Amino acid sequence: MRLRVVELIERKRDGGKLSPDEITALVLGYSAGDVPDYQMAAFCMAVVWRGMDAAETAALTAAMVRSGERLDLSRFGRVVDKHSTGGVGDKTTLVVAPLVAACGAPVAKMSGRGLGFSGGTLDKLESIKGYRVDLTTAEFLAQLERIGIVVTGQTADLAPADGKMYALRDTTGTVPSIPLIASSVMSKKIAVGAHAVVLDVKVGSGAFMKDVRSARELARAMVAIGVAHGLAVTCELTDMEQPLGRAVGNSLEIAEAIAALHGEGPPDLTQLTRVAGAEMLVRARRVRDSRAGLGAIDKAIASGAGFAKFRELVAAQGGDVSMVDDPAKLPRAPHVQSLQAPRTAYVAGIAADEVGIASVHLGAGREKKGDPIDHRTGVVLHAKVGDRVERGQPYADVHLAGKPGDADAIAMVREAFRWSVRRVPRRRLVLGRIASR
Ligand code: URA
């Protein structure tokens, strides 16, 4: 079919619908390099404003899958995958994937880079010297066979259209759209050939879904796509009104994930790891129910089996294991600015998006497509919502590379905190669940 991209952009801009054939031609054209970035960016922006119906979203997902190969993992038994829709300080994959693999369920994970103000697992893992995130499909399969876990980037052959669109959306303000997120996440899950997926749908200021209603809508869209492709899907809706855990920034988050694998993680990260891990084990049919799943995850933390699996993963992908054994060896920022409480008060709120944007300004994320990132920088929160901080006590440390924009980033972190003289309840982490059978 002759593709008139401008016409498709204009139709979507004006609120019209595209046929499955048109969507397929657009996506495959973009993937092949025939449709330029600027037209795809304009199209994505039109989708952000006008949305897509279920048939268009299904066609978009199917086209992304078709842009590359689809793996068959059936020889590994039931393979589970996990994905987060993106948040600030979300290092859950780094903890939960090795724990679940240590419990005997194969984990095949293709992760992404930072998107907008949210961090990305690949960028975090690259803080570990030598860690490769560019495994080929053959390497991916061989490693899954050998050690039962892979955490790598999307190979060039898997949903390549999503890989390209993802990088484009990151720097064109076109991330927050239910059809774009749902198709992006699910195309990867379908292409990778997992049998079940546990999705963490983040809700709040530090997420692309700002309220529970839109998070539910996104969850339903992803479950519907999964079911149509024969995947078991669980979506946990979780709070992102404040960053997850204490660390935000690549090296800092690796260190926190390692602490969590040693059973010394912050309470919210540990809770989320247990919930997601238990569900992954249920979906992999390794345990009867979530109680048994929680027990298995706790055991894998206490025995050190999860940490050992993480070490094995890092070694298998060429990473410097000495950094895992001694996180003090991870890249460290040359300067740390401590923020102290001007008066004794309770933390009433921590704007997760502002902490995320401050981290991007510090160099921990990208302002433009392809920008290099600084793995050393970021923020460590010493207080979370509900904590009482005494006057003069530090409530956050900002890890700085010594760049001109540092002062603005520090001010942003300071302004991200809201204070109250009255006691403030802690936030609920798990807000809901939508799942296929
Ligand atoms: N994660 C993805 O893989 N894609 C998105 O669009 C957002 C989060």
Boltz pocket constraint, residues with backbone or C-beta under 6 A from the ligand:
constraints:
  - pocket:
      binder: B
      contacts: [[A, 84], [A, 85], [A, 86], [A, 112], [A, 115], [A, 166], [A, 175], [A, 180], [A, 181], [A, 182], [A, 184], [A, 185]]
      max_distance: 6.0
